[in-house]
Amino acid sequence: MRAQKFRQAAFVYLHVAVLYEATAFVMWRAGLIPSRFGPPVMWLVIGGAVGLAIFAALLRWQNPWLARVLWGINVLRLPAMIDNAFFDDQAAAPPALYVIAIVVIVINAWMLARAGWDL
């Protein structure tokens, strides 16, 4: 049962990482990602590597503390997404993008919570 929860959390996280990478790529192509912190391609590669590493760590080690920390990081994303979706008229992307991100973050947090706390 525990292995199944971690496997589900890992694959949901992998899909979230793919979604974020695709979004970042499209935003880069549209000129919405600043290059003041380095070339966006470098950050796309780093983001992909981090996403794959976290997927592998969840799948292999099944550490509840890793799932809990990732849950916390995911939940910390919500205020910015809510602000951009509902309150910020100057957001970089359409509000629908942020609404979808909220749904994805909540699903990801749910799976990580199952793996991290429902042992």
C-alpha positions in Angstrom: 0.0 0.0 0.0 2.8 2.4 0.9 4.7 1.7 -2.3 1.6 2.3 -4.3 1.0 5.7 -2.7 4.6 6.8 -3.4 4.5 5.4 -7.0 1.3 7.5 -7.6 2.8 10.6 -6.0 6.0 10.1 -8.1 4.1 9.9 -11.3 1.8 12.8 -10.5 4.9 14.8 -9.7 6.5 13.8 -13.0 3.4 14.9 -14.9 3.5 18.2 -13.0 7.1 18.7 -13.9 6.3 18.0 -17.6 3.5 20.5 -17.5 5.8 23.2 -15.9 8.5 22.5 -18.4 6.0 22.8 -21.3 4.6 26.0 -19.9 8.1 27.5 -19.3 9.0 26.6 -22.9 5.9 28.2 -24.4 6.5 31.3 -22.2 10.1 31.5 -23.3 9.1 31.3 -26.9 6.6 34.1 -26.4 9.4 36.2 -24.8 7.8 36.2 -21.3 10.8 34.8 -19.4 13.5 37.3 -18.5 17.1 36.4 -19.1 18.6 38.5 -16.3 19.4 35.3 -14.3 21.0 33.5 -17.2 19.8 31.9 -20.5 16.3 30.5 -20.2 17.4 27.3 -22.0 19.8 26.6 -19.1 16.9 27.0 -16.6 14.7 24.7 -18.7 17.4 22.0 -18.6 17.9 22.5 -14.8 14.2 22.4 -14.2 13.9 19.2 -16.2 16.8 17.6 -14.3 15.3 18.6 -10.9 11.9 17.2 -11.9 13.4 13.9 -13.0 15.5 13.7 -9.8 12.5 14.3 -7.5 10.5 11.7 -9.5 13.3 9.2 -9.1 13.7 10.0 -5.4 10.0 9.6 -4.6 9.9 6.3 -6.6 13.1 4.8 -5.2 13.4 5.9 -1.6 9.8 6.4 -0.5 10.8 8.8 2.2 7.8 10.4 4.0 9.9 13.5 4.8 10.7 14.1 1.2 7.0 13.9 0.3 6.1 16.3 3.2 8.8 18.9 2.2 7.6 18.7 -1.4 4.0 19.1 -0.2 5.0 22.3 1.7 6.8 23.7 -1.4 3.7 23.0 -3.5 1.4 24.7 -1.1 3.6 27.8 -0.9 3.0 28.2 -4.7 -0.8 28.7 -4.2 -0.9 32.3 -3.0 0.9 33.6 -6.1 -1.3 31.5 -8.3 -4.5 32.7 -6.6 -3.3 36.3 -6.8 -2.5 36.0 -10.5 -5.7 34.1 -11.3 -8.2 36.3 -9.6 -6.8 39.7 -8.4 -3.9 40.8 -10.7 -4.9 42.5 -13.9 -1.2 42.8 -14.9 -0.4 39.1 -14.7 2.1 37.8 -17.3 -0.3 35.1 -18.6 -4.0 34.7 -19.0 -5.9 34.0 -15.7 -6.9 30.5 -17.0 -3.3 29.4 -16.9 -3.2 30.2 -13.2 -6.5 28.6 -12.5 -5.3 25.4 -14.1 -2.1 25.7 -12.1 -4.1 25.9 -8.9 -5.9 22.6 -9.8 -2.7 20.9 -10.7 -0.9 22.1 -7.5 -3.8 20.9 -5.3 -3.9 17.4 -7.0 -0.1 17.1 -6.6 -0.3 18.2 -3.0 -3.0 15.6 -2.4 -0.9 12.8 -3.7 2.2 14.0 -1.8 0.1 14.2 1.4 -1.1 10.6 0.9 2.4 9.4 0.5 3.9 11.6 3.3 1.3 11.3 6.1 -1.0 8.4 5.3 1.4 5.6 6.0 
